[in-house]
């Protein structure tokens, strides 16, 4: 007896959950004119499409209607002699939800279109170079990771040794967090020292990836490898001129 077997194949689309970092509203307030301030904040990936926002200064509502399709606002600033606290509150279907952390605009702030973040300049001839951002402590706020480049930085085919490459971390309020000294065995220059900041292990805190070598000092003061090793060599490969920088790096 012959049997007919019918197989039904049902296809469906499966969406994997994308990786997203946890971030707060990132509210920033600057005094952009003598008598007014400019606010900006983040629209989060988890916000519904109907989200709107209310703006508060010292618990006083500033907008007559919830703000829609905008993440910026200009507000009057009548009194510049006292501190003021600013908050952005999401509104969904007419209901307010917990707002952002308060941004403190200090008294007598000058008119400027940026946040002034003080840096701890190292000794010697160094200048602030490349920087990137990442949430280093998992609090939802970005920190700044900054590369200090010495005046004698080199890039191929330039010859010569360089001073040590330094990397700092700061909060957006200007608090100094740590400094990494990559040591004498890492050349300073765009071709030698690149930085990657990302939450690689998914623990909610960003990591810093860069090239190190014997003698590099991490942000806690711990020396990597053998501090006495010197892998630098001078050769005469370029028309008898000394100064080719060679390094051996660690894994």
Secondary structure, 3 states (H helix, E strand, C coil): CCCCCCCCCCCCCCCCCCCCCCCCCCCEEEEEECCEEEEECCCCCCCCCCCEEEEEECCEECCCCCEECCCEEEEECCCCCCCEEEEEEEEECCEECCCCCCEEECCCCCCCCCCCCCCCCCCCCEEEEEEEEECCCCCCCCEEEEEEEECCCCCCCCCCCCCCCEEEEEECCCCEEEEEECCCCCCCCCCCCCCEEECCCCCCCCEEECCCCCCCECCCCCECCCCCCCCCCCCCCECCECCCCCCCCCC
